Amino acid sequence: MGMNKTFFDKSTVNIMALAAVSFTEALQVLIIVALIFSFIPIPVPAFVQKLYPLSLYDVHLERESFFYHLWIAAGLTVQGLLMFLFRRRLGEEHLWRSIFPYLSVMAALVFFQVFLIFKIFLLGNPWWARDLLYGFLGLGILTRIFWPEFWRFIRWAWQQSMAWEFSGGYQLLVEAVALSILAILVFTPDLNEVLARMFSYDKFYHLDGFVLSPAWAHHTGLILNKDVTSEYSLVMPIVFDGLLKVAGGFSYDHAVGLLIGLSAVYYFLLYGLWRYWMRSFGLAFFALVLSVKLQFFHWGVTPLIWIYPNATPIRFLPDVFFLFFLLRFTLTQDLRWMTAAALVTGIGLVWTMDVGVYMFMTLAIAAVSCVYQKGIKVWPQALALLLVPWGVALGILYIFYGPLVGSSQFWQNTFEFMSLFMQGWGALPITEGLKDKQFFAFGMAFVIPVAYIGTLLYGLGMFIFRQSRPHLFMILVSVYGLGLYHYFIHRSGVTSYYAVEVPLIFVLLFWVKALLGLCNAHWQRVSKFFLCAWAVSALITGFWYLYYPHFLNLSAFDWAPEKKFYTEKFDFSQDASLIDALTRPKEGVALISSFETKILMQADRRPFFYYFPFVESEQMEGDKLRGIYLHTYARLRRTLKQFQEEKPSHVFIQTRLWQGPGAQNYEDSHVGFKLLMAYIREHYQYQAQGQYLTALKLK
C-alpha cells in the first residue's frame, strides 16, 4: 500500500507527465531530422569500390543507427532540460494538469505524422500523404512557437461549441452536405475502369455464376431450375433481368451499374434506419461510413468488391425493411409491424434462401417475445404470423413459375446446390485466416460472434428482468447476426466475415450510445464528431479505397492498359457470328467455353446446358483450365442424358479445350470432363473454326 502511495504521489505523477512530453518531443525531432536527411544522399563508403560486383547486393546504405541514437539522445536531453526547468515545481499538486493540454495536442500531431509516414511506406510515397505530412509538421512547429495563443484559441473555440444550438434546418443542411461529400468520395465516374479491373482479375466468374448467367437464361425464355440452374436465388435473376431492361438493355456495364446502384440504395435506406433508431445524425453517419469501409474496402474483396457480388448488400437486400419493421414492433408492440416483417421475410426466402431462413428464425424469436409479453392468449396470432412468410414465398414463386412450384423435380433442382454446400462442398476451415497470415481477419472473425452472443445474453437478461423494448430489438438483431454468420462459419475465407457485417454495426451503435449516455450533452457531441472523423479518415486512407476508381483517384493509378485489354479481349464478335450462322434464333446453343454468357449475349442465343455457365471463365489464350461445373457424377449423367435426348445439331467448344497441347491435360485433370469429351468426339465432327471456338456438327 505504501509503495502505491509513493508511486502515485504528486512528484511521481508530474515526472511521468514530463517524461511523456520528452518522449513526444524526441519523436518529433526524429521525424524532422529523418525528413531532412531524406533529401540528402547517403555517401558511398570507400570500401564499396573494392568489392566484387557480386558482393554489392549485400551492401545496404542506411542511417537507421544514426536515427536510433538521435532519438535516444533527444529524449534524454529534453527530459534533462525539463527536469531542470521544473525542478522547483515537481511537488506541486496540479503541475501535471497544466502540462496535459500541451502533451495532448503535441501527441495528437505526432500521431498523425507517424500515421502518414506509415502510409508513405505502405503505399509508395503517395502525394497526398507526403503533402499532409508537411502540413502537420508545419502545424506542429507553429503550435510550439505560439502555444499560449494557440491554447487560448482552443479554449475560446471550446466555449463557443458549448453554446452551439443546432436548429432543425441547420441540422438538415449539415446532414445533406455530409452525405453528399460521402457520395462524392465513393462515386465512380468511369464504370469502364471497374469493368476492366473485374475482367483482369476475375473474368466475371463470380458475377456470372451469382446472377448474370441465370438472368440471361431467363431473358431468353428459359425457366430457372427447370431448363437451367440458378444456384443462389429463384427470384433475383428475374428481377435483375427486368431492371436491366429498364436500365437500357442486357449488358455487363448495365449489370455492374445496377449492382452499384442497388447497393447505394440499400445503404441510403440503412442510413435512414440508423438515423431513426439513434435519433442522431452523428451516430448514423458514423455507422454509415464505418459500414461502407468494412463492407466495400477490406482485404477479403480485393481488388474490388463488385468482383464478388455475393459479398455485397445484394445478398441480403430485403433485410433493411425487415429490421425497420422489427424495430417498430419492439417500440410499439403492434402486431401490424410484425405482420409487415413477416411479409418481407417471405420475400427474403425467395430472394436468397439462406438469408430468408435467418430472417424467419429472427421472426420466430419476435413471435415468442410477443407471447411472453402479451400472454398465452395471443399464441394463435403469433403462430399465424409464422405461416405468413411461407405463404408469401410460395405466392411469389407461383407468380413467376406457375404450377411448376408443385413439382418435386423443381424443388430437387432448387436445393441441389445448397445440399452440396451443406455437405461440405466449397467449405473452408476456420483457421484459413491463419494459413493466409491474415491475423487481423482471423481475430475479427472471432470478435464478431462474441459481440453477437454477448449482446444477446445481456439483452435477454434485461428483457426478462425489465421488459426492456430496446434490449428486445438487440436480441433480434443479434439472433439475425448469428444466423447470417453461418456464411463465414461454413466458408471461413477473408471474403466472408465482413460480407455480413450489417448486424454488427447495429450492435456497435447500441453499445456506443450506451457509453455516450454516461457523458453530458456537450461531450456526447464532441465524441460523435471524433467518431465520424475517425471513420472518414479510416475510409479515405485505406489501401483498397485508394486503389478504387473513385472521384478523387488519390492513388493516381493509370488503368488505361487494363481498359484497353478489356475492350480488346472481351469482344467475341467473330465467334458470336459463327454461332449465329449455324444455329436458329430460339435454339439452345451447346457451348463449352470461357465467357459463355458474354458470347451468347453477343450471339443473342439461349444456353443449351442445364448447368450454365458450363466452364469457369479464364483467358481465351491461356494454358489454364480454371474449372468446370460438373462437380459430381450426377451432374455428368444429367449432362450426357441431355445430350442423348435432345441431340443438339452443333457443339461449340473453345479450341484449346478441343485440340492443342493443353487439351489432353484438361481431360486428364478432370474425369467428368474427359468422359464428356469422349462422348462428343464419338458423336460430333469438325465443321468450322472461329476466333476462339471450334464448331462441331452431329455425325
ABEGO torsion letter per residue (X at the ends): XAAAAAAABAAAAAAAAAAAAAAAAAAAAAAAAAAAAAABBBBBBAAAAABBAAAAAABBBBAAAAAAAAAAAAAAAAAAAAAAAAAAAAABAAAAAAAAAAAAAAAAAAAAAAAAAAAAAAAGGBAAAAAAAAAAAAAAAAAAAAAAAAAAAAAAAAAAAAABBBBAAAAAAAAAAAAAAAAAAABBABAAAAAAAAAAAAGGAAAAAAAAAAAAAAAAGBBBGAABBBAABAAAAAAAAAAAAAAGEBBAAAAAAAAAAAAAAAAAAAAAAAAAAAGBAAAAAAAAAAAAAAAABBAAAOABAAABAAABAAAAAAAAAAAAAAAAAAAAGBAAAAAAAAAAAAAAAAABAAAAAAAAAAAAAAAAAAAAAAEAAAAAAAAAAAAAAAAAAAAAAAAAAEAAAABAAAAAAAAAAAAAAAAGBGBBBAAAAAAAGBAAAAAAAAAAAAAAAAAAAAAAAAAAAAGBAAAAAAAAAAAAAAAAAAAAAABBBAAAAAAAAAAAAAAAAAAAAAAAAABBAAAAAAAAAAAAAAAAAAAAABAAAAABBBAAGAAGBBAAAAAAAAAAAABAAAAAAAAAAABBAABBBBBBBBGAAAAAAAAGBBBABABOBABBBBBAABABBAEBABABAAAAAAAAAAAAAAGBABBBBBAAAABEAAAAAAAAABAAAAAAAAAAAAABBBABBBAABBBBBBX
